[in-house]
Amino acid sequence: MKTNGKRTFQPSYLLFLLVCLLIMMLVLVPIGYMVVESITLEEGGVSLGNFVKYFSRSGIRESLMNTLIVALGIGTFGTLLGVTLAFGVSRTNMRFKTLVKSTIIVAIMVSPRQRVMIAKMASEINFNRLPLLVGVLEQNSQAVIESCHALLDQGLDHFVITPPYYLPFTTQAELVCHYERIASHVPGNIILYNIPQN
C-alpha cells in the first residue's frame, strides 16, 4: 500500500518473510547438516573420502544409473507427449480434442480452499502493486459466485471467469444468462474468458 507516494509497512510483509525463513530453515538446515557430516571424518578434519567410498560400490553406481535412465526416459517421454498433444489441440483438428483438453484441465484443478490460499499468497508476493487476475472455473453459476465471494473476503476483486467446460451451453442466450447472474451477485471486476466451443 502506498500513501502520498510512499510505501507503508503491512503485516503481510512480515508474515511472508517469516514463512520464507521457515521454509529455508526446514530445507537448507538439514541439507547443510548432511553435507557437513558427510565430509567430516571421525577423527576430525575434512575429506571427500566418504563420497569416493560410497560411489565406488557397484550397487550404488548401478542404482544411480538406473535412476538417471528412468528419470531421463520419463522426462523425455512426457515432454514429447505434452508437446505433441499441445500442438494437436491448438493447431489441428485431431480426434478426441475435447477429451484431451478436459484431461489437461483436470490435472491442474485444485479445491476452492486451495485456490483461495494460492491466490492470497500470490497477492502478498505481488505486494498489491498490480491487480491480480484470479481464474475462476466452476461447473455452474452458483459455484462461481461462491468462489468469487471467498476470494473477495481475501481482498481479491479481479476475476477471469471461464464458462463451464464439461457442460457447454446450448445457446448464446444461456451463456449470457450465466454471466449476468454472476455479475449481479459479484461486486468485483469480471473478465470473460472465452472457450471457443462454448
Disulfide bonds with the S-S distance in Angstrom:
none
